[in-house]
């Protein structure tokens, strides 16, 4: 969906106790970046899957969540 902000929580497939949260405008592209090791915070616990994603029209509302 274009024009939305996604607040997401990822869970590591190698260690289900490891979680990462973030915000993005392109959820699937961001997941791909995490799984390719392009994010320093998540590179060591690859592969990741989306646990939760919440959609907002406004970044102002998404950020505090």
C-alpha positions, 0 to 999 in steps of 0.5 A: 500500500502506497503512502503508508508507514509500517511499524513492524516487529521481526523475529529471528528464525534462528533464535525466536527470543530475538526481536527487532522493531522498526518503521518503514514505508516499504515493508517487504523491501525492508525485510529483504534488507534485514535478511541480506545483512544490510542492517548492522543491528540485525545482520548477526541473527538472520533470517528474519520474519515479520511477526507483527506489522501495523499500518499508519497513514501518518508518520507522526502517529506511527513513530510513538507507537 
